[in-house]
């Protein structure tokens, strides 16, 4: 081996070792910062009887309070959303629930991170594992708890750059039967079939056992689509709609729209299915979430709250659906809300 080759190999080894030490130091720094933040965080009051909470109107969400409950599913009564929370044993990246069951998208982090979609029973125990490929993004159950939709990123990690991500949205019956990947359904926009390779669909909200709404995208454009599970079709209703959520009375769609904002920013709005009227909500911050309806007059959604030390949490906010009023915190240290009545 020549002297020059030995020098090159020696330099390469130093670079590799230095990189590993740097990465290890960074990870240690992050963990120490999180540990300090967790220790310094104000304690979140916890309640006890989960069973009693499930018998009355309540809010299910992912707890983002720093500490032992971080990432756990928690429950508060709708009559006192800011009060003590009951924390379950389930850990989820995204959760949604009905009075019957819940869907939990979770991550198992290691050298290679893997993801799971699990149905949880009324005791918050897993009953069935469902198909899940990629980074968890959205999850919804039909109101009767018989259908579940999951959206994951299989390429890219956000909706910020159209054409630079790919999603997979699968609808499954809660008995385990796969209804289908809705991106394989026939999409029509203005009477023309869209079969482009960059077609994506995500953010399902169920109307009944067959009909649903979702977002479709292609060519840098997005649409609100109405779909049929039986016919395996989706039809565009209007443009610039993402992550729709159907109101309890079935008359309006809460959603986020991009408009003329910069990439990766959205404004919340409500679309009236009967009149075609769009109403911008008084929340002016960018919201990257699929809103939930607290009732027919109010939507709720998560907003990240990033601390200066690098740790991150979030809160669930509420805002009137008629464009009036102002945003208010509904639950602190929370994410992925689901209203259960």
C-alpha positions in Angstrom: 0.0 0.0 0.0 1.5 3.4 -1.0 2.0 6.2 1.5 -0.5 8.4 -0.4 -3.2 5.7 -0.1 -2.4 5.2 3.6 -2.8 9.0 4.2 -6.1 9.1 2.3 -7.5 6.1 4.3 -6.3 7.7 7.5 -8.0 11.0 6.7 -11.2 9.2 5.7 -11.2 7.3 9.0 -10.8 10.6 10.9 -13.7 12.1 9.0 -16.0 9.2 9.7 -15.1 9.0 13.4 -15.5 12.8 13.7 -18.9 12.6 12.1 -20.0 9.8 14.4 -18.8 11.7 17.4 -20.5 14.8 16.2 -23.8 13.0 15.6 -23.6 11.3 19.0 -22.9 14.6 20.7 -25.9 16.2 18.9 -28.2 13.4 19.9 -26.9 13.6 23.5 -27.4 17.4 23.5 -31.0 17.0 22.2 -31.8 14.3 24.8 -30.3 16.4 27.6 -32.3 19.5 26.5 -35.5 17.4 26.4 -34.8 16.0 29.8 -34.2 19.4 31.3 -37.4 20.8 29.6 -39.3 17.8 30.9 -38.1 18.3 34.4 -38.8 22.0 34.3 -42.2 21.7 32.6 -45.3 22.6 34.7 -47.1 19.4 35.7 -50.3 18.7 33.9 -53.2 17.7 36.1 -54.4 14.2 35.6 -57.8 12.7 36.3 -58.6 9.0 36.9 -61.7 7.3 35.7 -61.4 6.7 31.9 -64.5 4.5 31.9 -66.7 7.3 33.3 -65.3 9.8 30.8 -66.2 7.6 27.9 -69.9 7.6 28.9 -70.3 11.4 28.4 -69.2 13.8 25.7 -65.4 14.1 25.6 -62.4 15.1 23.6 -59.7 12.5 22.7 -56.2 13.8 21.8 -52.5 13.1 21.8 -50.9 14.6 24.9 -47.8 16.7 24.1 -47.1 17.7 27.7 -43.4 17.1 28.3 -42.8 14.3 30.7 -44.1 10.7 31.1 -47.4 11.3 29.4 -45.8 12.8 26.2 -47.3 11.0 23.1 -50.0 9.2 25.2 -53.7 9.3 24.2 -55.6 11.4 26.8 -59.2 12.3 27.4 -61.0 15.3 28.9 -64.7 16.0 29.2 -66.2 18.5 26.8 -67.7 20.3 29.8 -64.2 21.0 31.1 -61.6 20.7 28.3 -59.0 22.7 30.2 -59.3 20.6 33.3 -57.5 17.5 34.5 -57.0 14.8 31.8 -57.2 11.1 32.0 -54.2 9.5 30.3 -54.4 6.1 28.6 -51.7 3.5 28.0 -51.7 4.0 24.2 -49.0 6.0 22.5 -49.8 7.5 19.1 -48.5 9.9 16.6 -52.0 10.5 15.4 -55.3 9.4 17.0 -59.0 9.6 16.1 -61.9 8.2 18.1 -65.6 7.5 18.2 -67.7 6.2 21.0 -67.0 2.7 19.7 -63.3 2.5 19.0 -60.2 4.5 18.1 -57.5 4.5 15.4 -53.9 5.0 16.5 -51.0 5.7 14.1 -47.8 5.0 16.0 -44.1 5.0 15.4 -41.5 2.5 16.7 -38.2 4.4 16.6 -34.9 2.7 16.3 -32.1 2.3 13.8 -35.0 1.9 11.3 -38.2 3.5 12.3 -41.4 1.5 11.6 -45.0 2.6 11.8 -48.2 0.9 12.8 -52.0 1.5 12.5 -53.9 -0.1 15.3 -57.6 -0.2 16.3 -58.1 0.3 20.0 -61.1 -0.8 22.0 -63.0 1.0 24.7 -60.3 0.0 27.2 -57.7 1.6 24.8 -56.2 -1.8 24.1 -55.2 -2.9 20.5 -57.7 -5.2 18.8 -56.5 -5.2 15.3 -53.5 -4.1 13.2 -54.3 -2.4 9.8 -52.1 -1.8 6.8 -49.8 1.2 7.1 -46.9 2.2 4.8 -44.9 5.3 5.4 -44.9 8.3 7.7 -48.3 8.8 9.5 -50.2 12.0 8.5 -54.0 11.7 8.8 -56.5 9.3 10.3 -60.3 9.3 10.4 -63.1 7.0 11.5 -66.7 7.0 10.1 -69.2 8.2 12.7 -70.5 4.7 13.3 -66.9 3.4 13.7 -67.2 0.9 10.9 -64.7 2.5 8.5 -61.2 3.9 9.0 -59.0 5.9 6.6 -55.3 6.4 7.1 -53.0 8.7 5.1 -49.2 8.3 5.1 -46.3 9.9 3.2 -44.5 7.3 1.2 -42.2 9.9 -0.4 -41.4 13.3 1.0 -42.6 14.5 4.4 -45.1 17.3 3.9 -47.6 18.9 1.6 -45.5 22.1 1.4 -44.1 21.4 -2.1 -46.7 20.0 -4.5 -45.3 17.4 -6.9 -42.5 16.6 -4.4 -44.4 14.2 -2.2 -46.4 11.0 -2.6 -49.2 9.8 -0.3 -51.1 6.6 0.3 -54.6 6.7 1.6 -56.3 3.4 2.4 -59.8 2.9 3.5 -60.4 -0.2 5.6 -63.4 -1.7 7.4 -62.7 -2.1 11.1 -63.3 -5.8 10.8 -60.1 -5.9 8.7 -61.5 -5.9 5.2 -59.5 -3.5 3.0 -61.9 -1.4 0.9 -59.1 0.1 -1.2 -56.4 2.6 -1.9 -58.4 5.7 -3.0 -55.6 6.9 -5.2 -56.5 4.0 -7.4 -60.1 5.3 -7.7 -61.0 7.1 -11.0 -60.6 10.9 -10.5 -62.5 13.3 -12.7 -61.9 17.1 -12.8 -64.3 19.2 -14.9 -65.5 16.0 -16.6 -62.1 14.7 -17.5 -60.3 11.7 -16.0 -57.0 12.6 -14.3 -54.5 9.7 -14.6 -51.2 11.6 -14.1 -48.4 10.0 -12.2 -48.4 12.8 -9.7 -52.0 12.2 -8.6 -52.4 12.1 -4.8 -55.4 11.8 -2.5 -55.4 12.4 1.2 -57.4 13.7 4.2 -60.6 11.6 4.1 -63.8 12.6 6.0 -66.7 10.2 5.9 -70.3 11.2 5.1 -71.8 7.7 5.4 -71.0 4.1 4.7 -70.3 4.8 1.1 -69.8 8.6 0.5 -66.7 10.5 1.6 -64.8 13.7 0.9 -61.0 14.1 0.5 -58.3 16.1 -1.1 -57.0 15.3 -4.6 -53.9 16.9 -6.2 -52.1 16.8 -9.5 -50.1 19.3 -11.5 -49.6 21.6 -8.5 -53.4 22.0 -8.0 -55.6 20.7 -5.2 -59.4 20.0 -5.2 -62.1 19.0 -2.8 -63.4 15.7 -4.1 -66.5 13.7 -3.3 -66.0 9.9 -3.5 -67.9 6.7 -3.6 -66.4 3.5 -2.1 -68.9 1.3 -4.0 -68.2 3.0 -7.4 -64.5 3.5 -6.7 -64.7 7.1 -8.1 -63.8 10.6 -6.9 -65.1 13.8 -8.5 -63.7 17.3 -8.0 -66.1 19.8 -6.5 -63.9 22.9 -6.2 -60.2 23.9 -6.2 -57.8 24.9 -3.5 -59.1 22.7 -0.7 -57.0 20.5 1.6 -57.7 18.2 4.5 -61.5 18.5 4.5 -63.7 17.8 7.6 -67.4 17.4 7.3 -69.6 19.3 9.9 -71.8 17.2 12.2 -74.9 18.3 10.3 -73.3 17.3 7.0 -73.8 20.8 5.4 -70.3 22.3 5.5 -66.6 21.4 5.0 -63.9 22.9 7.2 -60.5 22.9 5.4 -57.2 24.6 4.9 -56.5 26.5 1.7 -53.2 27.7 0.2 -54.4 30.7 -1.8 -51.6 33.1 -2.7 -49.6 32.3 0.5 -46.0 31.2 0.4 -45.2 27.5 0.2 -46.0 25.5 3.3 -48.6 28.0 4.6 -52.4 27.7 4.8 -55.5 29.6 5.9 -58.5 27.9 7.5 -61.9 28.3 5.8 -65.3 26.7 5.7 -67.2 25.8 2.5 -71.0 25.5 2.5 -72.0 22.5 0.3 -75.5 23.9 -0.2 -74.7 27.5 -1.3 -71.1 27.2 -2.5 -70.1 30.1 -0.2 -66.6 30.1 1.2 -65.9 31.8 4.6 -62.4 32.6 5.8 -62.0 32.0 9.5 -60.5 34.5 12.0 -57.5 32.3 12.6 -54.7 34.0 10.6 -51.8 31.8 11.6 -50.8 29.0 9.2 -52.5 25.8 10.3 -51.3 22.4 8.9 -54.0 20.2 10.3 -57.2 18.5 9.4 -59.7 20.4 11.6 -62.3 18.7 13.7 -65.8 20.1 14.5 -66.4 20.8 18.2 -70.1 21.4 17.2 -71.9 22.9 14.2 -70.6 26.3 15.1 -67.0 25.7 16.0 -63.9 24.0 14.6 -60.8 22.8 16.6 -57.3 22.2 15.4 -53.7 21.7 16.5 -51.0 24.4 16.4 -47.4 23.6 17.2 -45.7 25.6 20.0 -41.9 25.4 19.6 -39.7 26.3 22.6 -36.4 28.1 22.3 -34.5 25.1 23.7 -35.4 22.9 20.8 -38.2 20.9 22.5 -41.7 21.1 20.9 -45.2 20.7 22.0 -48.6 22.0 20.7 -52.0 23.1 21.7 -55.5 22.5 20.5 -57.3 25.7 19.5 -61.0 26.6 18.8 -62.4 29.2 16.4 -66.0 30.0 15.3 -66.9 28.5 11.9 -68.8 31.7 10.7 -65.6 33.8 10.4 -66.3 35.8 13.5 -64.8 35.8 17.0 -61.2 35.0 17.7 -59.1 31.9 18.2 -58.9 30.5 21.8 -56.9 27.7 23.3 -59.2 24.8 24.0 -56.6 22.3 25.5 -53.0 23.1 26.2 -50.3 20.5 25.4 -52.5 18.6 23.0 -52.6 17.5 19.4 -54.8 15.4 17.0 -58.2 16.2 18.6 -61.3 14.0 18.2 -64.7 15.0 19.5 -66.8 12.1 20.8 -70.5 12.6 21.7 
